[in-house]
């Protein structure tokens, strides 16, 4: 359904309020970001407090995108963004507050497919077909492979996820969007990718080492700014 257009006088009246709300959301995200980075770096036992602050930061990114709906450069791009951020909220809730890591990874896979579709519909179709093939193969061979290699099942889903985020980053580079919006998408996906490199290190390294601890902090140093850039990426920036 097309976005309802406001009369010019209503747009002028609402613009300062919307701008103030956007600024407030960005300030809230910045405050939460500093708070949980300090907790992760110096007060590791307060993990549950840090996790709540992190989730609030991602929630504010979703709110930020919603506030920018009427200034979107393209309605379809905004809808894809909102859907992807909504899936991100579900995935982060699963990963931060439950032991359902496999479910969280799969929801993140869905979010990346939505982002890919936003930038390249053909690539999204190919990604869905590839995941369907991998899923079919996984159902057939995962029990044997899991027993033989001794790896948790979500490691195999992580391989699919890695392929998706690499595809997503490449699609952001070639996205059909205004130059500034494409730059926000590309930088957002690049930070997202750096976050996932840290997540991989955190999962693979032996616990307790310096690199392990640094990776645990850096994953969210990269992740929340990535979500902010993506939340801003559908807004009309040449106004």
Secondary structure, DSSP 4 states (H G I P E B T S, - for coil): -PPPPPPHHHHHHHHHHHHHHHHHHHHHHHHHHHHHHHHHHH-GGGHHHHHHHHHHHHHHHHHHHHHTGGGBS-HHHHHHHHHHHHHHHHHHHHHHHSS-HHHHHHHHHHHHHHHHHHH-HHHHHHHHHHHHHHHHHHHHHHHHHHHHH---HHHHHHHHHHHHHHHHHHHHHT-SS-HHHHHHHHHHHHHHHHHHHHHHHHHHSPTTSHHHHHHHHHHHHHHHHHHHHHHHTTB----
